[in-house]
Amino acid sequence: MANNSIQNILNQVGSLAFPGVYDTLSAKIAEQVGFPMGFISGYSLAAATIGEPDFGLLTQTEVVDRARAICNSVSMPIIVDADTGYGNPLNVHRTVTQLIDAGAKGCFLEDQVWPKKCGHMRNKKVIDREDYLYKIEAAVDARGDSDFFIVARTDAEAVLGLDEAIARVKAARALGANASFVEAPGSLEQLKRIGKESPHPNVANMIEGGKTPVLQKDELAEMGFQLILYPLTGLYAAGKAMQDFYTKLNKEGTTLGMEQNLLNFEEFNTLIGVEEKYKQSEKYGVK
């Protein structure tokens, strides 16, 4: 696409199902198969980076560093899960500034108490609405004239109810956030109400086995959702594949018989650009 801003992509496609990524390889694969954008999932990042659950254990520096590597590895725009912004509105301002510098094209910013938990886990807490809106204001100020897409996420439904959650995203949008995200609705009725009452574009967070019903893209689009995110699909798929292959290797001492489920040596080298590096080496006289 000529203009790869998030808003321009939405203007062209209307509604988009897109994946979460957690490292440069998953981002390259997402781009290779044709996705126009990706999302760095905090849950996946915590699992892949430190082998821990999404309990707010990653630091701002760790997230920004990983985001920089991923954003620089692909040409498609990347939205980053910025959690709560890692502190008060001053921290939010710094986080957004650093994400823009890292090459990110947007972020999710939520209203949980820090340290947060995955939105589909129990025992969540949220900050006061006023305090959250100060964070949104700080993010908008930090963005300035940059092409940076701010998604206002609220976890208030689980704590204070759906009325408060919708009120929060409406207020955040009035301050300049670009999209609305009411996290973890637990029923079709709640999804329908969010799609109808929350300002578009809306995020639907499709987690296999999570609290929210996983629906077809067209059904969600009809309800009023434009950003249909599958944040953990890549992580879960990779985990399952490695579990299966490592189990076979451990039990049988070989992977023979499973080759059809692997990228082979040549295919993988194509994915990571080996021949391009050979050509670059030849150009610069590298032996």
Sequence and secondary structure as in RCSB ss.txt:
>XXXX:A:sequence
MANNSIQNILNQVGSLAFPGVYDTLSAKIAEQVGFPMGFISGYSLAAATIGEPDFGLLTQTEVVDRARAICNSVS
MPIIVDADTGYGNPLNVHRTVTQLIDAGAKGCFLEDQVWPKKCGHMRNKKVIDREDYLYKIEAAVDARGDSDFFI
VARTDAEAVLGLDEAIARVKAARALGANASFVEAPGSLEQLKRIGKESPHPNVANMIEGGKTPVLQKDELAEMGF
QLILYPLTGLYAAGKAMQDFYTKLNKEGTTLGMEQNLLNFEEFNTLIGVEEKYKQSEKYGVK
>XXXX:A:secstr
  S  HHHHHHHHSSEEEEEE SHHHHHHHHHTT S EEE HHHHHHHHHS  SSS S HHHHHHHHHHHHHH S
S EEEE TT SSSHHHHHHHHHHHHHHT  EEEE  B SS   TTSSS  B  HHHHHHHHHHHHHHHTTS  EE
EEEE THHHH HHHHHHHHHHHHHTT SEEEE    SHHHHHHHHHHS SSBEEE  TTSSS    HHHHHHHT 
 EEEESSHHHHHHHHHHHHHHHHHHHHS  TT GGGS  HHHHHHHHTHHHHHHHHHHTT  
